[in-house]
């Protein structure tokens, strides 16, 4: 998700939230996200062997085949949100403040 820092520069966030408890358990930020960076963040979030059953993500270009392969490798089912439908991921939208 995209947000802005105190100087109004764009900042891209990758975070994992437990939908049941609304607890954030992984956060990473960068100014220039790539497909490899997004896939690495998924691997980092599931390093302890506790992978979620489902992962809700948008259809952004930074999630590519490497991301989908990383999710498949840890047994996560990826659910893509509809185009321009922020209500499909309300927990993420509230966390970022979008």
Secondary structure as UniProt FT lines:
FT   STRAND          2..4
FT   TURN            6..7
FT   STRAND          10..18
FT   TURN            19..22
FT   STRAND          23..30
FT   HELIX           35..45
FT   TURN            46..48
FT   STRAND          54..57
FT   TURN            61..62
FT   HELIX           65..73
FT   TURN            74..75
FT   STRAND          77..80
FT   TURN            83..84
FT   HELIX           86..89
FT   HELIX           90..96
//
